[in-house]
Amino acid sequence: MPDFRLKVFHSVASHLSFTKAAAELFITQPAVTKNIQELERELDIRLFERKANKIILTPAGLILMNYTQQIIGIYKQIDFDFSVLKKKFSGSLQLGASTTIGQYVLPPVLAKFYQRFPQIKLVLLNDNTEKIETALIEHRIELGMVEGRTKHKELKYIPFIKDELVPVVHMSQKLADRSEISLSELKKIPLVFRERGSGSLEVIEHELALHKIQLSDLNVAMYLGSTESIKSFLSNSNCMGFISITAVAKEIANGEFKIIDIPDLDIRRTFSFVHRHGKSDGLSDIFMHFALQHYNQK
């Protein structure tokens, strides 16, 4: 973007933090402050207000943020269109992925994408589905990959790949003596789930509801913030967890974890690309097509 001050403003407005903007732009905090002050003097209006230890956008700041997002989008499209003419793609793409996708599905795609398009800079935000969708709505990322069932009306969802959540126990624990349990037995076994806001928990709740079972009917021992923390917890406790088969396939093959069959309980889901309504930008289209090719889902 030719006007660096607008880039600084957009970073501060996105994070509502001078410190985070400085880190993102690789400049000092005084330099951030100087650019904002110069922009406010030129426009003759305040863009931020300080309240206690926080900063917020003024009405003028909100207006400028909207225009700045449009300007950034235009410059990105210019870069992409020129890259097409030159047959040499470049630019940056802000991605967001829910935890399971970011940890277990995307890494090989990102590595091969970098080899194919070394001039395209990818930045990845990894969080739960709810927060990835919020980041899209707030224009902090351009393309997301999520795993929940609920669809946000401001966003467009495109199917990516299929996944299954399976009930597993660690082979060192007593529960590993079982090969199958009933739904009524499930209510008594100590369980470990992902946290509220995660796509995994949402899908599990939906499937259980089909059998007239609510989370309050279960013996939930713990809600944890990542699949890796669930696996670690299970290795040290006689509990059962529901984990993506993608995330635990290696450990099952190595004999560390075991799937416990629960007849009639089939927890399948679709990982989806998600972006704001309207035409997605060129780099997002390139990444989606590349990822689909990687998983043979043309």
N, C-alpha and C positions, 0 to 999 in steps of 0.2 A: 504494500500500500504506500503510495507516494507520500502522504502526510503521516509521518511517524506519530504525531501527537494523537491522531485518531486511533491508531493502533494501541497506544498507551491507554487512552480513554477506554477503549473497548475491553482491554484486559482488566483494568481497575473496576469497571462497571460489572464485568462478568463475575469477578471474585469478591467484589465489595471489599477489597483489601489492597492497599498500596504495597504491602510486603509481598503478597503472592504475585502481584503483577510484576514486580521487580524480578522475582525469581523466574517467572515465565519468560520474560523478555531479555533476561541476562543483562540487566542494567541495575544501577544502584537505586535505592529507595529515594534519595534526594533527586535523582534524575527523573524518576516518575513524578514526584511532586512538582518539579520545575515544568515538565511538559503539560501537566494539568493546569497549573497556574497560568501558563502562556496561552493555553486554549481558552480558558475562562476570560482572560483579558481581551483576547481577540473577539470573542463572541459577546463580551460585555454582559455575562450572566453566570451565576453559580451553577455548577453541574452536580456538586456533592454537598451534603450536609453531614456534620458530625453529631451523633447522639450518643452520649456516654462514651463507650470505647468502640462504637461501631460507626460506619459511614453508610449513608443511604443516598440514592439518586434523587435529585430534585425533579420537579416536573419538566424542567428544561433538559436535565440529564436523561430522563426517560425518553423524551423525543429524540435526542441525539443518539441514544442507544439503538433505537429502532432504525434510524437512518444509517448508522454505522454498520449494523448487521447487513443491511441491503448493499452497502458499498463493498463490504468484504465479499459478499456473495458475487457481486458483479466482477470484481477483480479476479476471484477464483475462476469464474467462467471464462474470462478473457485468457487467463493462463492456460486453461484446458483447451479452449478453441485453437489457440496458437500452437499448443503442443500437438494437436491433431494434425494441423497443417505441416508441422515440422516432423511429424511421426516420431516425436521424442517427448514422452510424457514427464511432466514435473509438477511441483506444487506440494501442498500439504493437505492431509485429510485427518480430521479429528474423529476418531472412532470411540464407541462405547460398547462394552460387552458385559452382560451379566456374569456373575462369578464363575459358574461352571463352564460357560462358553469361553471366557477369557483365559481360564487356566488349562482346559483340556482339549478344546476344539480348535481354537485360533492359532496357537503357537506354530504348528507346521505351515499353516496358511500364510502367516506373517513372514516367516523365514523365506518361503518360496516367492512370495510377492516382492520382497526386498531384492531377491536375486533377479527377478524379471523386470522390476521397475525401480532401480536404485535411486532415481532422481525424485521419487515421490516420498515425502516424509510422512510417516504414519505416527500419530499420537494416540495412545489407547487409554481410556478411562475404564477401570474395572470395578464394578459395584453390583448391588443387587438390581433386579429388573425395575423396580419402582424408581430407583434413583437414576438409572440410565434413561428411562422415559422422561423424567423431569429434566435431565440435562439436555435432551433433545428439544423439549418445549421451550427451554430457556436459551436455546441457540448456543450452548456450550460445546456441543458436538454436532456432527453432520449426519452420521450414520450409526445406528445401534444394532446390536444383536441380543435378543432377549428370549426368555423361556417360559413366561407365564401364560395364563389363559385370558385374563382380562385385557380387553383392547381399549386403548385410550382414544377418544373421538378426534383428538387433534393430530393423531399419527396414523400412518399407513404401514401395514404389516405384510411382509412377503415371506412365504415359507422357505426355510433353508434346509434343515435336515431333521430326521426323526431321532427321538431319544426315548429311553425307558428308565424309570426310577425303580430300583429293586431293593427289597428288604435284605439287609446283610448283617452278619455278626462276625466277630473276630474268632478265628479258629482256636485261640487260646482260652476262650470263655466257655462256660457250661452250656450256654444256649446253642453252641455249635453241635451239640449232640442231637439236636432236632433237625429234621429235614423239611418238616411241614408244620404249620400251625393253622388254626381256624381263626375266623374274624373275631369270635368271642374270646379266644385266648389272647388275641392281639391287644385287647383292652387291658390286660393285666401285666403285660411285659413292659419293662421300662424302655422308653423310646427316646431317641435323639433326633431332632429336626433342625433344619435351617431356620434362620430368624424370620420374623415378620417382615413382609415386603419382598421376600425372595420369591422368584417364580416357582422354585421347587416346592415350597410349602403351599403355595396357592394351588398347584396341580394336585398335590396329595389331599388337601382339604376337599377339593372338588370330587375326587374319586371316592373318598370316604363318605361324602354326603350322599352319593348314589346308593350307599348301603345303610343310610340313616345313622351314620356315626359322625360325631363331632369331636374336635380336639379335646373338648372338656370331658369326653367319655374315656379318654385314654390316660395312661400313666406316663406322662411326658416328664422325663428326667431332666432334659436340658434343651435349650435352643442355642445353636451356635452359628457363628457368622461365616463359616466357610466349610467346604467339603473336607478339606484337609484336617481341620480341627475336629470334625465328626469322626473321621477315620482314626485319628490319634486317640480320641476319647473312647471309641469302641475297643481299641486294642488294650485298654486298661480298665474296662468295666464290662459287666455282664449285661449289656444293653443291646438293643437293635436299632439300626439306623436305616433311613431310606436315602439311597445315593444313586446318582446317575450311573448307568452301566458304563458309560464312556469314561467316568472318573475312577471306577474301581475294577475295570476289566483286567488290568495288569496284576493287581493284588489277588484277584480270584484265580487267575491262571497260575500264580506262584504259590497258591495254597494258603495265603494269609487270611483271606476272607471267604465267607460262604454265603450263598443266597439261600434264604429260607422261603420255601414256597407257601403262598397264602392263596388257596383256591378262590377264584372269582374276583381277586383283586389284581387288576391290570392297570398300571399307572404309566401310560404313554403320553408323550407330548411332542410338540414340534418347536424346534428352535427357529426363530424368525428374524429376518432383517426388519428394521423399522426406521422410518424417516418421517419428517414433517410432510403434510399433504402438499401436493404440487409436484412438479418434475424434480427428481433428485438430481444433484449436480453430477458432472461428468466423472469425476474421480470416484464418487460413490458407486456409480454404475460399473466402472471398471473393476472395483474391488468386489462387488457382489458377484459379477460374472466370473471372476477369477476363483472366488471361494466356492461357488457352485460347481465349477469345472473340477476343482481339487477333490470334491466329494462325489464326483460323478452324478450330479443332480441337475443336468442341463434341462 
